[in-house]
Amino acid sequence: MLDQPILVIGSTGKTGSRIATALNERGFPIRHGSRNADIPFDWEKPETWERALEGVSSVYVSYFPDLAFPGATQKIEALTKVAVKARVKRLVLLSGRGETHAQNCENIVKSCGLEYTLIRASWFAQNFSEGYLRDPVLDGKIALPARNVREPIIDVNDIADVAVAALTEERHSGQLYEVTGPRLMSFDKAAAELSATIGRPVRYIPITFDEFHASMTEIGGEFIADVFTGICRETLDGRNEYLGDGVQRALNRKPRDFADFCRVAAASGTWSEAA
Ligand SMILES: NC(=O)c1ccc[n+]([C@@H]2O[C@H](COP(=O)([O-])OP(=O)(O)OC[C@H]3O[C@@H](n4cnc5c(N)ncnc54)[C@H](OP(=O)(O)O)[C@@H]3O)[C@@H](O)[C@H]2O)c1
């Protein structure tokens, strides 16, 4: 099994890139799951899946753009079937907390017949440094329909560490790891910590779901706005206001703190260009 590659779907993304790097550094053969890889993988082209999964021992699945998008459940189900046919041994799914569609996908993976690990993650800290909230941080205004809800924001490096363990060690088989950061934080507090680290004002602006929908429509159109507003309605209603113990259970250590994320991201220069 060790000479067979591990397929990392989303290997150029926030979690996948870190997982691919870590596996590579440890000497595990990897196959990049990217539309631009030598053997391309495209969620929109199911005809690419069989070749991408051929001869693979394990697969990390991060779905793009989000498991809440229409069609995601069907694609996850179809992918598991191709993986079973290709005799893949183990599948590690990145899922989201408190999301109905994500949990439907988890159930598909649980019953597909492969060894599996489910990583159910809270909000990513790297949304602020590499994702759709980077520009708002540079702008000094983070507008979200989150009122004063507190979220245990997680550093994606911890998700990557859990995924690497799950892909390479036996003991994570059949586990559901609910992975979160170590602190419940309001978005006001997150903005204040970003501001203190960056040395420029960054404010959290609570907005209504309708205002959020209108701003998302401007950026990505009505369909994208509908899906993302739906995700916010589901996940920012207080249901996720508790800490998970997935990082501790999988890795026997505490998760990284948001303050450490801020320091590392600032040092990388990601927020420097507006200076
Ligand atoms: N953001 C959060 O706070 C959060 C919280 C919990 C769970 N999640 C889950 O995290 C997952 C995303 O993971 P991530 O943030 O690590 O990924 P990501 O950074 O959003 O991007 C993953 C990669 O997807 C690839 N991609 C785009 N379109 C594709 C297509 N049609 N077929 C195949 N690949 C495609 C791109 O690679 P190429 O251009 O190289 O193809 C991109 O680099 C989502 O399913 C979401 O539900 C997110």
PDBQT file of the ligand as one rigid body, heavy atoms in Angstrom, charges set to zero:
ROOT
HETATM    1  N1  LIG A 301     -14.044  27.799   4.473  1.00  0.00    +0.000 N 
HETATM    2  C1  LIG A 301     -14.531  27.316   5.602  1.00  0.00    +0.000 C 
HETATM    3  O1  LIG A 301     -14.616  28.020   6.611  1.00  0.00    +0.000 OA
HETATM    4  C2  LIG A 301     -14.970  25.866   5.655  1.00  0.00    +0.000 A 
HETATM    5  C3  LIG A 301     -15.399  25.326   6.884  1.00  0.00    +0.000 A 
HETATM    6  C4  LIG A 301     -15.750  23.969   6.932  1.00  0.00    +0.000 A 
HETATM    7  C5  LIG A 301     -15.692  23.180   5.783  1.00  0.00    +0.000 A 
HETATM    8  N2  LIG A 301     -15.291  23.748   4.603  1.00  0.00    +0.000 N 
HETATM    9  C6  LIG A 301     -15.224  22.898   3.391  1.00  0.00    +0.000 C 
HETATM   10  O2  LIG A 301     -13.952  22.982   2.821  1.00  0.00    +0.000 OA
HETATM   11  C7  LIG A 301     -14.041  22.581   1.437  1.00  0.00    +0.000 C 
HETATM   12  C8  LIG A 301     -13.053  23.374   0.625  1.00  0.00    +0.000 C 
HETATM   13  O3  LIG A 301     -11.752  23.030   1.047  1.00  0.00    +0.000 OA
HETATM   14  P1  LIG A 301     -10.540  24.030   0.842  1.00  0.00    +0.000 P 
HETATM   15  O4  LIG A 301     -10.906  25.359   1.463  1.00  0.00    +0.000 OA
HETATM   16  O5  LIG A 301      -9.328  23.347   1.305  1.00  0.00    +0.000 OA
HETATM   17  O6  LIG A 301     -10.516  24.184  -0.726  1.00  0.00    +0.000 OA
HETATM   18  P2  LIG A 301     -10.371  25.526  -1.585  1.00  0.00    +0.000 P 
HETATM   19  O7  LIG A 301      -9.198  26.291  -1.050  1.00  0.00    +0.000 OA
HETATM   20  O8  LIG A 301     -11.700  26.203  -1.612  1.00  0.00    +0.000 OA
HETATM   21  O9  LIG A 301     -10.048  25.060  -3.059  1.00  0.00    +0.000 OA
HETATM   22  C9  LIG A 301      -9.853  23.781  -3.465  1.00  0.00    +0.000 C 
HETATM   23  C10 LIG A 301      -9.427  23.650  -4.900  1.00  0.00    +0.000 C 
HETATM   24  O10 LIG A 301     -10.585  23.263  -5.632  1.00  0.00    +0.000 OA
HETATM   25  C11 LIG A 301     -10.162  23.187  -6.943  1.00  0.00    +0.000 C 
HETATM   26  N3  LIG A 301     -11.281  23.270  -7.850  1.00  0.00    +0.000 N 
HETATM   27  C12 LIG A 301     -12.029  24.316  -8.258  1.00  0.00    +0.000 A 
HETATM   28  N4  LIG A 301     -12.954  23.907  -9.138  1.00  0.00    +0.000 NA
HETATM   29  C13 LIG A 301     -12.769  22.561  -9.289  1.00  0.00    +0.000 A 
HETATM   30  C14 LIG A 301     -13.391  21.561 -10.078  1.00  0.00    +0.000 A 
HETATM   31  N5  LIG A 301     -14.404  21.832 -10.906  1.00  0.00    +0.000 N 
HETATM   32  N6  LIG A 301     -12.945  20.292  -9.985  1.00  0.00    +0.000 NA
HETATM   33  C15 LIG A 301     -11.911  19.971  -9.172  1.00  0.00    +0.000 A 
HETATM   34  N7  LIG A 301     -11.261  20.873  -8.423  1.00  0.00    +0.000 NA
HETATM   35  C16 LIG A 301     -11.707  22.148  -8.474  1.00  0.00    +0.000 A 
HETATM   36  C17 LIG A 301      -9.154  24.273  -7.177  1.00  0.00    +0.000 C 
HETATM   37  O11 LIG A 301      -8.008  23.611  -7.693  1.00  0.00    +0.000 OA
HETATM   38  P3  LIG A 301      -7.550  23.621  -9.257  1.00  0.00    +0.000 P 
HETATM   39  O12 LIG A 301      -7.795  25.012  -9.761  1.00  0.00    +0.000 OA
HETATM   40  O13 LIG A 301      -6.095  23.267  -9.152  1.00  0.00    +0.000 OA
HETATM   41  O14 LIG A 301      -8.355  22.577  -9.960  1.00  0.00    +0.000 OA
HETATM   42  C18 LIG A 301      -8.910  24.791  -5.732  1.00  0.00    +0.000 C 
HETATM   43  O15 LIG A 301      -7.565  25.054  -5.503  1.00  0.00    +0.000 OA
HETATM   44  C19 LIG A 301     -15.504  22.808   1.022  1.00  0.00    +0.000 C 
HETATM   45  O16 LIG A 301     -16.105  21.591   0.672  1.00  0.00    +0.000 OA
HETATM   46  C20 LIG A 301     -16.162  23.379   2.281  1.00  0.00    +0.000 C 
HETATM   47  O17 LIG A 301     -17.446  22.850   2.478  1.00  0.00    +0.000 OA
HETATM   48  C21 LIG A 301     -14.931  25.043   4.517  1.00  0.00    +0.000 A 
ENDROOT
TORSDOF 0
